[in-house]
Amino acid sequence: MRPKLSIVTSLGPNSYDLKFAKNIAKKYSHNHVECVVDFDEILEIIPNIIKTFKTFDPVEIRNSSVIFFGMREAKHHGYNDIVTGDGADELFAGYNYLQRYFTDLRKLQEILIELWKIMRFSSRKIGETLGMTVNTPYLENPLYDLATSIDINEKVGEYKSKKWGKFILRKAFEKELGANVWRNKMALEEGSGFEEISNKFDLIDDEEFEKESKIVALDNVIVRDKEHLYYYKLYRSFFGCPAKESCDSLRCSFCNSCLSYPRYCYTCGAFPPI
């Protein structure tokens, strides 16, 4: 593809994604936009993210914020249809945490199959809220069926004495992307710089955090840090205390919300939640 518009989102002007996106955009994109935001802008949209996803999980909020800014920027430029790479890491074993299974590919295949059943993508819900169509080629046929049928030995391979996930995908684009294709996987919040959000919650002082944490504990909710507390207070203002929800499933040991998946709490981000 040679997109009419490509967008990269960054917290501040120095993220890794800005540099890498610019290098690729020079070669392929007709118009490349750098959506650089600051902490105050992020605070403005966080309530909408929490309401949209019914969560106070910091990782979900940071990652979804990155996507929200990018999609809103596309909308601002007059586009109502976007294309994302959602699904590539899930289908081709790209995530860093999957590296622990590279010595046991049979087990890795089992993990991937389970992951395919529960994978969720923020872009779809954000698209609904912004009135945009989100195209996800990796998750649509024929590519999805092809990806799920490829042998696991093709998805993990060795290059320069190191084992890599997404191996067959990297090899497929090696000619076009050159050395960039062997870039180490970076989480969305890491590459965009949005992980730095967690260090900016000095708007809550230590004494207030200790006091508020005790109050929150009465809800049977454990908050891990000031960022988590800030998100939970917003969540509670919209949805109330998670423990008061009626459910037929197991509850998270950290926030008492109902679990739709036993290995991860989508409400508070606990992993594992029980």
Buried (B, 14 or more C-beta within 10 A) or exposed (E): EEBEBBBBBBBBEEBBBBEBBBEBBEEEBEEBBBBBBEBEBBBEBBBBBBBBBEBBBBBBBBBBBBBBBBBBBBBEEEBEEBBBEBBBBBBBBBBEEBBEBBEEBEEBBEBBEEBBEEBEBBBBBBBEBBEBEBBBBBBEEEBBEEBEEEEBEEBBBEEEEEEBBBBBBBBEEBEEBEEEBEEEBBBBBBBBBBBBBBEBBEEBEEEEBEEBBEEBEEBBBBBBEBBBBBBBBBBBEEBEBBBEEEEEEEBBBBBBBBBBBEEBBBBBBBEEBE
